[in-house]
Amino acid sequence: MAIHISDLKIIALNGGGMMLDARKHHVSDLKIIALNAASSGAKIYLHNIKAIHVSDIKIIALNSKGCVIFDLLEN
């Protein structure tokens, strides 16, 4: 089931948590989802973060205010 990125942003803003694959979304969209999750308290689990530069991961973490959990156990 493919959900459009604009819908994911709204879901996060409305408090809906989700698990996302970082390889399948633009970093700019992930930053907005993180910001929306922070304002609603939604939890976002982000997998395959090796696809994202560490500076972008830091920005996502800052935007999320603790609402994004990064999967660091990947091979």
N, CA, C and O atoms as a Tripos MOL2 file, in Angstrom:
@<TRIPOS>MOLECULE
protein
  300   299    75     0     0
PROTEIN
NO_CHARGES

@<TRIPOS>ATOM
      1 N           0.8450   -1.1710    0.0000 N.3       1 MET1
      2 CA          0.0000    0.0000    0.0000 C.3       1 MET1
      3 C           0.8920    1.2360    0.0000 C.2       1 MET1
      4 O           1.6520    1.4520    0.9440 O.2       1 MET1
      5 N           0.8090    2.0200   -1.0170 N.am      2 ALA2
      6 CA          1.5940    3.2440   -1.1150 C.3       2 ALA2
      7 C           0.7490    4.4260   -0.6560 C.2       2 ALA2
      8 O          -0.3430    4.6670   -1.1700 O.2       2 ALA2
      9 N           1.2690    5.1470    0.3070 N.am      3 ILE3
     10 CA          0.5960    6.3420    0.7980 C.3       3 ILE3
     11 C           1.4090    7.5440    0.3370 C.2       3 ILE3
     12 O           2.6300    7.5610    0.4930 O.2       3 ILE3
     13 N           0.7560    8.5330   -0.2190 N.am      4 HIS4
     14 CA          1.4350    9.7210   -0.7320 C.3       4 HIS4
     15 C           2.1280   10.4610    0.4130 C.2       4 HIS4
     16 O           1.6350   10.4770    1.5410 O.2       4 HIS4
     17 N           3.2680   11.0690    0.1140 N.am      5 ILE5
     18 CA          4.0610   11.7510    1.1320 C.3       5 ILE5
     19 C           3.2790   12.8610    1.8260 C.2       5 ILE5
     20 O           3.4550   13.0830    3.0240 O.2       5 ILE5
     21 N           2.4260   13.5530    1.0980 N.am      6 SER6
     22 CA          1.6270   14.6160    1.7270 C.3       6 SER6
     23 C           0.6780   14.0360    2.7730 C.2       6 SER6
     24 O           0.4060   14.6740    3.7900 O.2       6 SER6
     25 N           0.1800   12.8330    2.5260 N.am      7 ASP7
     26 CA         -0.6780   12.1660    3.5110 C.3       7 ASP7
     27 C           0.1220   11.7470    4.7430 C.2       7 ASP7
     28 O          -0.3740   11.8410    5.8660 O.2       7 ASP7
     29 N           1.3630   11.2830    4.5380 N.am      8 LEU8
     30 CA          2.2080   10.9090    5.6720 C.3       8 LEU8
     31 C           2.4860   12.1110    6.5700 C.2       8 LEU8
     32 O           2.5100   11.9900    7.7950 O.2       8 LEU8
     33 N           2.6950   13.2630    5.9540 N.am      9 LYS9
     34 CA          2.9380   14.4880    6.7270 C.3       9 LYS9
     35 C           1.7200   14.8390    7.5740 C.2       9 LYS9
     36 O           1.8560   15.2240    8.7350 O.2       9 LYS9
     37 N           0.5400   14.7070    6.9950 N.am     10 ILE10
     38 CA         -0.6980   15.0110    7.7210 C.3      10 ILE10
     39 C          -0.9370   13.9860    8.8270 C.2      10 ILE10
     40 O          -1.3550   14.3440    9.9280 O.2      10 ILE10
     41 N          -0.6760   12.7280    8.5370 N.am     11 ILE11
     42 CA         -0.8450   11.6760    9.5440 C.3      11 ILE11
     43 C           0.0410   11.9620   10.7500 C.2      11 ILE11
     44 O          -0.4110   11.8550   11.8900 O.2      11 ILE11
     45 N           1.3040   12.3260   10.5080 N.am     12 ALA12
     46 CA          2.2210   12.6500   11.6100 C.3      12 ALA12
     47 C           1.7380   13.8730   12.3770 C.2      12 ALA12
     48 O           1.8160   13.9100   13.6050 O.2      12 ALA12
     49 N           1.2410   14.8690   11.6600 N.am     13 LEU13
     50 CA          0.7400   16.0900   12.2950 C.3      13 LEU13
     51 C          -0.4690   15.8020   13.1810 C.2      13 LEU13
     52 O          -0.6760   16.4630   14.1980 O.2      13 LEU13
     53 N          -1.2630   14.8110   12.7830 N.am     14 ASN14
     54 CA         -2.4620   14.4470   13.5380 C.3      14 ASN14
     55 C          -2.1890   13.4300   14.6410 C.2      14 ASN14
     56 O          -3.1190   12.9700   15.3030 O.2      14 ASN14
     57 N          -0.9160   13.0750   14.8430 N.am     15 GLY15
     58 CA         -0.5600   12.1910   15.9460 C.3      15 GLY15
     59 C          -0.3670   10.7400   15.5790 C.2      15 GLY15
     60 O          -0.1730    9.9020   16.4600 O.2      15 GLY15
     61 N          -0.4150   10.4250   14.3040 N.am     16 GLY16
     62 CA         -0.2420    9.0440   13.8720 C.3      16 GLY16
     63 C           1.2170    8.6620   13.7590 C.2      16 GLY16
     64 O           1.9860    9.3230   13.0610 O.2      16 GLY16
     65 N           1.6000    7.6040   14.4390 N.am     17 GLY17
     66 CA          2.9610    7.0920   14.3410 C.3      17 GLY17
     67 C           3.1140    6.2140   13.1150 C.2      17 GLY17
     68 O           2.1310    5.7450   12.5400 O.2      17 GLY17
     69 N           4.3660    5.9990   12.7230 N.am     18 MET18
     70 CA          4.6190    5.1850   11.5320 C.3      18 MET18
     71 C           6.0530    4.6880   11.5060 C.2      18 MET18
     72 O           6.9300    5.2310   12.1780 O.2      18 MET18
     73 N           6.2730    3.6490   10.7180 N.am     19 MET19
     74 CA          7.6130    3.1400   10.4450 C.3      19 MET19
     75 C           7.9230    3.4840    9.0000 C.2      19 MET19
     76 O           7.1430    3.1750    8.0990 O.2      19 MET19
     77 N           9.0780    4.1330    8.7780 N.am     20 LEU20
     78 CA          9.4380    4.5730    7.4370 C.3      20 LEU20
     79 C          10.8130    4.0540    7.0400 C.2      20 LEU20
     80 O          11.7000    3.8890    7.8770 O.2      20 LEU20
     81 N          10.9680    3.8050    5.7590 N.am     21 ASP21
     82 CA         12.2430    3.4120    5.1700 C.3      21 ASP21
     83 C          12.8840    4.6680    4.5870 C.2      21 ASP21
     84 O          12.3460    5.2620    3.6520 O.2      21 ASP21
     85 N          14.0200    5.0710    5.1290 N.am     22 ALA22
     86 CA         14.6790    6.3080    4.6950 C.3      22 ALA22
     87 C          15.0740    6.2790    3.2240 C.2      22 ALA22
     88 O          15.2170    7.3320    2.6030 O.2      22 ALA22
     89 N          15.2520    5.0930    2.6600 N.am     23 ARG23
     90 CA         15.6290    4.9940    1.2430 C.3      23 ARG23
     91 C          14.4870    5.3810    0.3160 C.2      23 ARG23
     92 O          14.7170    5.6970   -0.8510 O.2      23 ARG23
     93 N          13.2700    5.3590    0.8180 N.am     24 LYS24
     94 CA         12.1040    5.5640   -0.0400 C.3      24 LYS24
     95 C          11.5340    6.9720    0.0200 C.2      24 LYS24
     96 O          10.5180    7.2550   -0.6140 O.2      24 LYS24
     97 N          12.1820    7.8680    0.7820 N.am     25 HIS25
     98 CA         11.6490    9.2200    0.9440 C.3      25 HIS25
     99 C          12.7720   10.2420    0.8400 C.2      25 HIS25
    100 O          13.9100    9.9650    1.2210 O.2      25 HIS25
    101 N          12.4520   11.4110    0.3280 N.am     26 HIS26
    102 CA         13.4230   12.4940    0.2620 C.3      26 HIS26
    103 C          13.7080   12.9860    1.6740 C.2      26 HIS26
    104 O          12.8250   13.0010    2.5320 O.2      26 HIS26
    105 N          14.9500   13.3850    1.9000 N.am     27 VAL27
    106 CA         15.3440   13.8750    3.2200 C.3      27 VAL27
    107 C          14.4980   15.0770    3.6370 C.2      27 VAL27
    108 O          14.1240   15.1950    4.8030 O.2      27 VAL27
    109 N          14.1990   15.9560    2.7030 N.am     28 SER28
    110 CA         13.3880   17.1380    3.0380 C.3      28 SER28
    111 C          12.0090   16.7230    3.5520 C.2      28 SER28
    112 O          11.4700   17.3600    4.4570 O.2      28 SER28
    113 N          11.4400   15.6700    2.9880 N.am     29 ASP29
    114 CA         10.1450   15.1740    3.4660 C.3      29 ASP29
    115 C          10.2700   14.5560    4.8590 C.2      29 ASP29
    116 O           9.3910   14.7360    5.7010 O.2      29 ASP29
    117 N          11.3560   13.8330    5.0980 N.am     30 LEU30
    118 CA         11.5650   13.2320    6.4170 C.3      30 LEU30
    119 C          11.7230   14.3030    7.4910 C.2      30 LEU30
    120 O          11.2700   14.1260    8.6220 O.2      30 LEU30
    121 N          12.3600   15.4030    7.1390 N.am     31 LYS31
    122 CA         12.5200   16.5110    8.0900 C.3      31 LYS31
    123 C          11.1610   17.1030    8.4570 C.2      31 LYS31
    124 O          10.9150   17.4170    9.6210 O.2      31 LYS31
    125 N          10.2840   17.2560    7.4750 N.am     32 ILE32
    126 CA          8.9450   17.8010    7.7360 C.3      32 ILE32
    127 C           8.1170   16.8180    8.5590 C.2      32 ILE32
    128 O           7.4130   17.2220    9.4850 O.2      32 ILE32
    129 N           8.1970   15.5400    8.2280 N.am     33 ILE33
    130 CA          7.4770   14.5230    9.0020 C.3      33 ILE33
    131 C           7.9510   14.5440   10.4520 C.2      33 ILE33
    132 O           7.1370   14.4390   11.3690 O.2      33 ILE33
    133 N           9.2580   14.6790   10.6670 N.am     34 ALA34
    134 CA          9.8050   14.7430   12.0250 C.3      34 ALA34
    135 C           9.2800   15.9650   12.7720 C.2      34 ALA34
    136 O           8.9170   15.8730   13.9450 O.2      34 ALA34
    137 N           9.2420   17.0940   12.0990 N.am     35 LEU35
    138 CA          8.7330   18.3230   12.7110 C.3      35 LEU35
    139 C           7.2550   18.1770   13.0710 C.2      35 LEU35
    140 O           6.8260   18.5970   14.1450 O.2      35 LEU35
    141 N           6.4840   17.5820   12.1680 N.am     36 ASN36
    142 CA          5.0620   17.3600   12.4280 C.3      36 ASN36
    143 C           4.8550   16.3860   13.5840 C.2      36 ASN36
    144 O           3.9610   16.5690   14.4100 O.2      36 ASN36
    145 N           5.6840   15.3570   13.6350 N.am     37 ALA37
    146 CA          5.5830   14.3880   14.7290 C.3      37 ALA37
    147 C           5.8820   15.0580   16.0650 C.2      37 ALA37
    148 O           5.2400   14.7610   17.0730 O.2      37 ALA37
    149 N           6.8500   15.9560   16.0680 N.am     38 ALA38
    150 CA          7.2000   16.6530   17.3070 C.3      38 ALA38
    151 C           6.0410   17.5000   17.8170 C.2      38 ALA38
    152 O           5.8190   17.5910   19.0250 O.2      38 ALA38
    153 N           5.3100   18.1130   16.9080 N.am     39 SER39
    154 CA          4.2070   18.9730   17.3550 C.3      39 SER39
    155 C           3.0060   18.1690   17.8440 C.2      39 SER39
    156 O           2.1980   18.6720   18.6250 O.2      39 SER39
    157 N           2.8860   16.9250   17.3880 N.am     40 SER40
    158 CA          1.7300   16.1120   17.7940 C.3      40 SER40
    159 C           2.0800   15.0320   18.8140 C.2      40 SER40
    160 O           1.1930   14.4800   19.4640 O.2      40 SER40
    161 N           3.3730   14.7290   18.9550 N.am     41 GLY41
    162 CA          3.7900   13.6540   19.8520 C.3      41 GLY41
    163 C           3.8110   12.2870   19.2010 C.2      41 GLY41
    164 O           3.9850   11.2810   19.8880 O.2      41 GLY41
    165 N           3.6370   12.2290   17.8880 N.am     42 ALA42
    166 CA          3.6500   10.9500   17.1730 C.3      42 ALA42
    167 C           5.0490   10.3400   17.1950 C.2      42 ALA42
    168 O           6.0400   11.0690   17.2290 O.2      42 ALA42
    169 N           5.1360    9.0290   17.1750 N.am     43 LYS43
    170 CA          6.4170    8.3290   17.1330 C.3      43 LYS43
    171 C           6.6880    7.8500   15.7120 C.2      43 LYS43
    172 O           5.8400    7.2260   15.0750 O.2      43 LYS43
    173 N           7.8810    8.1550   15.2330 N.am     44 ILE44
    174 CA          8.3070    7.7490   13.8990 C.3      44 ILE44
    175 C           9.5180    6.8390   14.0560 C.2      44 ILE44
    176 O          10.4920    7.2150   14.7090 O.2      44 ILE44
    177 N           9.4710    5.6550   13.4710 N.am     45 TYR45
    178 CA         10.5990    4.7320   13.4590 C.3      45 TYR45
    179 C          11.2160    4.7920   12.0730 C.2      45 TYR45
    180 O          10.5540    4.4910   11.0790 O.2      45 TYR45
    181 N          12.4820    5.1810   12.0060 N.am     46 LEU46
    182 CA         13.1480    5.3890   10.7260 C.3      46 LEU46
    183 C          14.1970    4.3090   10.5050 C.2      46 LEU46
    184 O          15.1730    4.2100   11.2480 O.2      46 LEU46
    185 N          13.9820    3.5030    9.4720 N.am     47 HIS47
    186 CA         14.8740    2.4010    9.1240 C.3      47 HIS47
    187 C          15.7340    2.7820    7.9210 C.2      47 HIS47
    188 O          15.4310    3.7330    7.2010 O.2      47 HIS47
    189 N          16.8070    2.0250    7.7170 N.am     48 ASN48
    190 CA         17.7400    2.2310    6.6000 C.3      48 ASN48
    191 C          18.2990    3.6500    6.5840 C.2      48 ASN48
    192 O          18.3300    4.3110    5.5460 O.2      48 ASN48
    193 N          18.7340    4.1000    7.7480 N.am     49 ILE49
    194 CA         19.2390    5.4670    7.8380 C.3      49 ILE49
    195 C          20.6170    5.6290    7.2080 C.2      49 ILE49
    196 O          21.1080    6.7500    7.0750 O.2      49 ILE49
    197 N          21.2410    4.5270    6.8210 N.am     50 LYS50
    198 CA         22.5230    4.6450    6.1120 C.3      50 LYS50
    199 C          22.3520    5.3750    4.7900 C.2      50 LYS50
    200 O          23.3280    5.8410    4.2010 O.2      50 LYS50
    201 N          21.1240    5.4740    4.3290 N.am     51 ALA51
    202 CA         20.8340    6.1860    3.0800 C.3      51 ALA51
    203 C          20.8550    7.6990    3.2720 C.2      51 ALA51
    204 O          20.7810    8.4500    2.3000 O.2      51 ALA51
    205 N          20.9550    8.1470    4.5220 N.am     52 ILE52
    206 CA         20.8990    9.5730    4.8380 C.3      52 ILE52
    207 C          22.2530   10.0260    5.3740 C.2      52 ILE52
    208 O          22.8810    9.3160    6.1600 O.2      52 ILE52
    209 N          22.6990   11.1980    4.9550 N.am     53 HIS53
    210 CA         23.9460   11.7700    5.4680 C.3      53 HIS53
    211 C          23.7710   12.1010    6.9460 C.2      53 HIS53
    212 O          22.6860   12.4880    7.3790 O.2      53 HIS53
    213 N          24.8440   11.9460    7.7160 N.am     54 VAL54
    214 CA         24.7700   12.1490    9.1670 C.3      54 VAL54
    215 C          24.3280   13.5700    9.5290 C.2      54 VAL54
    216 O          23.6620   13.7580   10.5470 O.2      54 VAL54
    217 N          24.6770   14.5570    8.7340 N.am     55 SER55
    218 CA         24.2310   15.9260    9.0350 C.3      55 SER55
    219 C          22.7110   16.0400    8.9170 C.2      55 SER55
    220 O          22.0830   16.7790    9.6750 O.2      55 SER55
    221 N          22.1200   15.3140    7.9710 N.am     56 ASP56
    222 CA         20.6620   15.3060    7.8370 C.3      56 ASP56
    223 C          20.0060   14.5430    8.9840 C.2      56 ASP56
    224 O          18.9280   14.9190    9.4430 O.2      56 ASP56
    225 N          20.6460   13.4840    9.4440 N.am     57 ILE57
    226 CA         20.1240   12.7330   10.5910 C.3      57 ILE57
    227 C          20.0740   13.6380   11.8200 C.2      57 ILE57
    228 O          19.1200   13.5890   12.5960 O.2      57 ILE57
    229 N          21.0960   14.4540   11.9910 N.am     58 LYS58
    230 CA         21.1270   15.3830   13.1300 C.3      58 LYS58
    231 C          19.9950   16.4000   13.0380 C.2      58 LYS58
    232 O          19.3820   16.7390   14.0510 O.2      58 LYS58
    233 N          19.7140   16.8870   11.8350 N.am     59 ILE59
    234 CA         18.6200   17.8500   11.6540 C.3      59 ILE59
    235 C          17.2760   17.1880   11.9260 C.2      59 ILE59
    236 O          16.4080   17.7750   12.5710 O.2      59 ILE59
    237 N          17.1060   15.9630   11.4310 N.am     60 ILE60
    238 CA         15.8640   15.2280   11.6920 C.3      60 ILE60
    239 C          15.6900   15.0370   13.1980 C.2      60 ILE60
    240 O          14.5910   15.2120   13.7250 O.2      60 ILE60
    241 N          16.7680   14.6800   13.8870 N.am     61 ALA61
    242 CA         16.7030   14.4920   15.3390 C.3      61 ALA61
    243 C          16.3260   15.7930   16.0430 C.2      61 ALA61
    244 O          15.5100   15.7890   16.9640 O.2      61 ALA61
    245 N          16.9120   16.8900   15.6150 N.am     62 LEU62
    246 CA         16.5990   18.1870   16.2110 C.3      62 LEU62
    247 C          15.1390   18.5580   15.9750 C.2      62 LEU62
    248 O          14.4500   19.0120   16.8890 O.2      62 LEU62
    249 N          14.6710   18.3610   14.7420 N.am     63 ASN63
    250 CA         13.2770   18.6670   14.4100 C.3      63 ASN63
    251 C          12.2990   17.8080   15.1990 C.2      63 ASN63
    252 O          11.2120   18.2610   15.5560 O.2      63 ASN63
    253 N          12.6890   16.5690   15.4690 N.am     64 SER64
    254 CA         11.7450   15.6080   16.0540 C.3      64 SER64
    255 C          11.5450   15.7680   17.5540 C.2      64 SER64
    256 O          10.5350   15.3180   18.0950 O.2      64 SER64
    257 N          12.4840   16.3960   18.2200 N.am     65 LYS65
    258 CA         12.3960   16.5660   19.6790 C.3      65 LYS65
    259 C          12.1040   15.2390   20.3840 C.2      65 LYS65
    260 O          11.2950   15.1770   21.3100 O.2      65 LYS65
    261 N          12.7760   14.1860   19.9290 N.am     66 GLY66
    262 CA         12.6510   12.8790   20.5600 C.3      66 GLY66
    263 C          11.5640   11.9840   20.0000 C.2      66 GLY66
    264 O          11.3710   10.8750   20.4970 O.2      66 GLY66
    265 N          10.8520   12.4330   18.9840 N.am     67 CYS67
    266 CA          9.7510   11.6360   18.4310 C.3      67 CYS67
    267 C          10.1800   10.6810   17.3190 C.2      67 CYS67
    268 O           9.3910    9.8360   16.8950 O.2      67 CYS67
    269 N          11.4190   10.8050   16.8410 N.am     68 VAL68
    270 CA         11.9150    9.8960   15.8080 C.3      68 VAL68
    271 C          12.9240    8.9470   16.4360 C.2      68 VAL68
    272 O          13.8390    9.3680   17.1440 O.2      68 VAL68
    273 N          12.7430    7.6670   16.1660 N.am     69 ILE69
    274 CA         13.6680    6.6400   16.6280 C.3      69 ILE69
    275 C          14.3900    6.1030   15.4070 C.2      69 ILE69
    276 O          13.7630    5.6430   14.4530 O.2      69 ILE69
    277 N          15.7240    6.1660   15.4420 N.am     70 PHE70
    278 CA         16.5490    5.7250   14.3230 C.3      70 PHE70
    279 C          16.9920    4.2860   14.5490 C.2      70 PHE70
    280 O          17.4580    3.9380   15.6340 O.2      70 PHE70
    281 N          16.8490    3.4550   13.5300 N.am     71 ASP71
    282 CA         17.2890    2.0650   13.5960 C.3      71 ASP71
    283 C          18.7950    2.0330   13.3450 C.2      71 ASP71
    284 O          19.2430    2.1400   12.2030 O.2      71 ASP71
    285 N          19.5700    1.8850   14.4110 N.am     72 LEU72
    286 CA         21.0300    1.8510   14.3080 C.3      72 LEU72
    287 C          21.5730    0.4290   14.3100 C.2      72 LEU72
    288 O          22.7880    0.2330   14.3070 O.2      72 LEU72
    289 N          20.6970   -0.5570   14.3140 N.am     73 LEU73
    290 CA         21.1170   -1.9540   14.3780 C.3      73 LEU73
    291 C          21.2190   -2.6100   13.0130 C.2      73 LEU73
    292 O          21.4020   -3.8240   12.9200 O.2      73 LEU73
    293 N          21.1040   -1.8360   11.9760 N.am     74 GLU74
    294 CA         21.1360   -2.3850   10.6230 C.3      74 GLU74
    295 C          22.5310   -2.8880   10.2810 C.2      74 GLU74
    296 O          23.5310   -2.3860   10.7960 O.2      74 GLU74
    297 N          22.5820   -3.8760    9.4120 N.am     75 ASN75
    298 CA         23.8740   -4.4030    8.9450 C.3      75 ASN75
    299 C          24.4830   -3.4850    7.9310 C.2      75 ASN75
    300 O          25.5700   -3.7600    7.4230 O.2      75 ASN75
@<TRIPOS>BOND
     1     1     2 1
     2     2     3 1
     3     3     4 2
     4     3     5 am
     5     5     6 1
     6     6     7 1
     7     7     8 2
     8     7     9 am
     9     9    10 1
    10    10    11 1
    11    11    12 2
    12    11    13 am
    13    13    14 1
    14    14    15 1
    15    15    16 2
    16    15    17 am
    17    17    18 1
    18    18    19 1
    19    19    20 2
    20    19    21 am
    21    21    22 1
    22    22    23 1
    23    23    24 2
    24    23    25 am
    25    25    26 1
    26    26    27 1
    27    27    28 2
    28    27    29 am
    29    29    30 1
    30    30    31 1
    31    31    32 2
    32    31    33 am
    33    33    34 1
    34    34    35 1
    35    35    36 2
    36    35    37 am
    37    37    38 1
    38    38    39 1
    39    39    40 2
    40    39    41 am
    41    41    42 1
    42    42    43 1
    43    43    44 2
    44    43    45 am
    45    45    46 1
    46    46    47 1
    47    47    48 2
    48    47    49 am
    49    49    50 1
    50    50    51 1
    51    51    52 2
    52    51    53 am
    53    53    54 1
    54    54    55 1
    55    55    56 2
    56    55    57 am
    57    57    58 1
    58    58    59 1
    59    59    60 2
    60    59    61 am
    61    61    62 1
    62    62    63 1
    63    63    64 2
    64    63    65 am
    65    65    66 1
    66    66    67 1
    67    67    68 2
    68    67    69 am
    69    69    70 1
    70    70    71 1
    71    71    72 2
    72    71    73 am
    73    73    74 1
    74    74    75 1
    75    75    76 2
    76    75    77 am
    77    77    78 1
    78    78    79 1
    79    79    80 2
    80    79    81 am
    81    81    82 1
    82    82    83 1
    83    83    84 2
    84    83    85 am
    85    85    86 1
    86    86    87 1
    87    87    88 2
    88    87    89 am
    89    89    90 1
    90    90    91 1
    91    91    92 2
    92    91    93 am
    93    93    94 1
    94    94    95 1
    95    95    96 2
    96    95    97 am
    97    97    98 1
    98    98    99 1
    99    99   100 2
   100    99   101 am
   101   101   102 1
   102   102   103 1
   103   103   104 2
   104   103   105 am
   105   105   106 1
   106   106   107 1
   107   107   108 2
   108   107   109 am
   109   109   110 1
   110   110   111 1
   111   111   112 2
   112   111   113 am
   113   113   114 1
   114   114   115 1
   115   115   116 2
   116   115   117 am
   117   117   118 1
   118   118   119 1
   119   119   120 2
   120   119   121 am
   121   121   122 1
   122   122   123 1
   123   123   124 2
   124   123   125 am
   125   125   126 1
   126   126   127 1
   127   127   128 2
   128   127   129 am
   129   129   130 1
   130   130   131 1
   131   131   132 2
   132   131   133 am
   133   133   134 1
   134   134   135 1
   135   135   136 2
   136   135   137 am
   137   137   138 1
   138   138   139 1
   139   139   140 2
   140   139   141 am
   141   141   142 1
   142   142   143 1
   143   143   144 2
   144   143   145 am
   145   145   146 1
   146   146   147 1
   147   147   148 2
   148   147   149 am
   149   149   150 1
   150   150   151 1
   151   151   152 2
   152   151   153 am
   153   153   154 1
   154   154   155 1
   155   155   156 2
   156   155   157 am
   157   157   158 1
   158   158   159 1
   159   159   160 2
   160   159   161 am
   161   161   162 1
   162   162   163 1
   163   163   164 2
   164   163   165 am
   165   165   166 1
   166   166   167 1
   167   167   168 2
   168   167   169 am
   169   169   170 1
   170   170   171 1
   171   171   172 2
   172   171   173 am
   173   173   174 1
   174   174   175 1
   175   175   176 2
   176   175   177 am
   177   177   178 1
   178   178   179 1
   179   179   180 2
   180   179   181 am
   181   181   182 1
   182   182   183 1
   183   183   184 2
   184   183   185 am
   185   185   186 1
   186   186   187 1
   187   187   188 2
   188   187   189 am
   189   189   190 1
   190   190   191 1
   191   191   192 2
   192   191   193 am
   193   193   194 1
   194   194   195 1
   195   195   196 2
   196   195   197 am
   197   197   198 1
   198   198   199 1
   199   199   200 2
   200   199   201 am
   201   201   202 1
   202   202   203 1
   203   203   204 2
   204   203   205 am
   205   205   206 1
   206   206   207 1
   207   207   208 2
   208   207   209 am
   209   209   210 1
   210   210   211 1
   211   211   212 2
   212   211   213 am
   213   213   214 1
   214   214   215 1
   215   215   216 2
   216   215   217 am
   217   217   218 1
   218   218   219 1
   219   219   220 2
   220   219   221 am
   221   221   222 1
   222   222   223 1
   223   223   224 2
   224   223   225 am
   225   225   226 1
   226   226   227 1
   227   227   228 2
   228   227   229 am
   229   229   230 1
   230   230   231 1
   231   231   232 2
   232   231   233 am
   233   233   234 1
   234   234   235 1
   235   235   236 2
   236   235   237 am
   237   237   238 1
   238   238   239 1
   239   239   240 2
   240   239   241 am
   241   241   242 1
   242   242   243 1
   243   243   244 2
   244   243   245 am
   245   245   246 1
   246   246   247 1
   247   247   248 2
   248   247   249 am
   249   249   250 1
   250   250   251 1
   251   251   252 2
   252   251   253 am
   253   253   254 1
   254   254   255 1
   255   255   256 2
   256   255   257 am
   257   257   258 1
   258   258   259 1
   259   259   260 2
   260   259   261 am
   261   261   262 1
   262   262   263 1
   263   263   264 2
   264   263   265 am
   265   265   266 1
   266   266   267 1
   267   267   268 2
   268   267   269 am
   269   269   270 1
   270   270   271 1
   271   271   272 2
   272   271   273 am
   273   273   274 1
   274   274   275 1
   275   275   276 2
   276   275   277 am
   277   277   278 1
   278   278   279 1
   279   279   280 2
   280   279   281 am
   281   281   282 1
   282   282   283 1
   283   283   284 2
   284   283   285 am
   285   285   286 1
   286   286   287 1
   287   287   288 2
   288   287   289 am
   289   289   290 1
   290   290   291 1
   291   291   292 2
   292   291   293 am
   293   293   294 1
   294   294   295 1
   295   295   296 2
   296   295   297 am
   297   297   298 1
   298   298   299 1
   299   299   300 2
@<TRIPOS>SUBSTRUCTURE
     1 MET1         2 RESIDUE 1 A MET
     2 ALA2         6 RESIDUE 1 A ALA
     3 ILE3        10 RESIDUE 1 A ILE
     4 HIS4        14 RESIDUE 1 A HIS
     5 ILE5        18 RESIDUE 1 A ILE
     6 SER6        22 RESIDUE 1 A SER
     7 ASP7        26 RESIDUE 1 A ASP
     8 LEU8        30 RESIDUE 1 A LEU
     9 LYS9        34 RESIDUE 1 A LYS
    10 ILE10       38 RESIDUE 1 A ILE
    11 ILE11       42 RESIDUE 1 A ILE
    12 ALA12       46 RESIDUE 1 A ALA
    13 LEU13       50 RESIDUE 1 A LEU
    14 ASN14       54 RESIDUE 1 A ASN
    15 GLY15       58 RESIDUE 1 A GLY
    16 GLY16       62 RESIDUE 1 A GLY
    17 GLY17       66 RESIDUE 1 A GLY
    18 MET18       70 RESIDUE 1 A MET
    19 MET19       74 RESIDUE 1 A MET
    20 LEU20       78 RESIDUE 1 A LEU
    21 ASP21       82 RESIDUE 1 A ASP
    22 ALA22       86 RESIDUE 1 A ALA
    23 ARG23       90 RESIDUE 1 A ARG
    24 LYS24       94 RESIDUE 1 A LYS
    25 HIS25       98 RESIDUE 1 A HIS
    26 HIS26      102 RESIDUE 1 A HIS
    27 VAL27      106 RESIDUE 1 A VAL
    28 SER28      110 RESIDUE 1 A SER
    29 ASP29      114 RESIDUE 1 A ASP
    30 LEU30      118 RESIDUE 1 A LEU
    31 LYS31      122 RESIDUE 1 A LYS
    32 ILE32      126 RESIDUE 1 A ILE
    33 ILE33      130 RESIDUE 1 A ILE
    34 ALA34      134 RESIDUE 1 A ALA
    35 LEU35      138 RESIDUE 1 A LEU
    36 ASN36      142 RESIDUE 1 A ASN
    37 ALA37      146 RESIDUE 1 A ALA
    38 ALA38      150 RESIDUE 1 A ALA
    39 SER39      154 RESIDUE 1 A SER
    40 SER40      158 RESIDUE 1 A SER
    41 GLY41      162 RESIDUE 1 A GLY
    42 ALA42      166 RESIDUE 1 A ALA
    43 LYS43      170 RESIDUE 1 A LYS
    44 ILE44      174 RESIDUE 1 A ILE
    45 TYR45      178 RESIDUE 1 A TYR
    46 LEU46      182 RESIDUE 1 A LEU
    47 HIS47      186 RESIDUE 1 A HIS
    48 ASN48      190 RESIDUE 1 A ASN
    49 ILE49      194 RESIDUE 1 A ILE
    50 LYS50      198 RESIDUE 1 A LYS
    51 ALA51      202 RESIDUE 1 A ALA
    52 ILE52      206 RESIDUE 1 A ILE
    53 HIS53      210 RESIDUE 1 A HIS
    54 VAL54      214 RESIDUE 1 A VAL
    55 SER55      218 RESIDUE 1 A SER
    56 ASP56      222 RESIDUE 1 A ASP
    57 ILE57      226 RESIDUE 1 A ILE
    58 LYS58      230 RESIDUE 1 A LYS
    59 ILE59      234 RESIDUE 1 A ILE
    60 ILE60      238 RESIDUE 1 A ILE
    61 ALA61      242 RESIDUE 1 A ALA
    62 LEU62      246 RESIDUE 1 A LEU
    63 ASN63      250 RESIDUE 1 A ASN
    64 SER64      254 RESIDUE 1 A SER
    65 LYS65      258 RESIDUE 1 A LYS
    66 GLY66      262 RESIDUE 1 A GLY
    67 CYS67      266 RESIDUE 1 A CYS
    68 VAL68      270 RESIDUE 1 A VAL
    69 ILE69      274 RESIDUE 1 A ILE
    70 PHE70      278 RESIDUE 1 A PHE
    71 ASP71      282 RESIDUE 1 A ASP
    72 LEU72      286 RESIDUE 1 A LEU
    73 LEU73      290 RESIDUE 1 A LEU
    74 GLU74      294 RESIDUE 1 A GLU
    75 ASN75      298 RESIDUE 1 A ASN
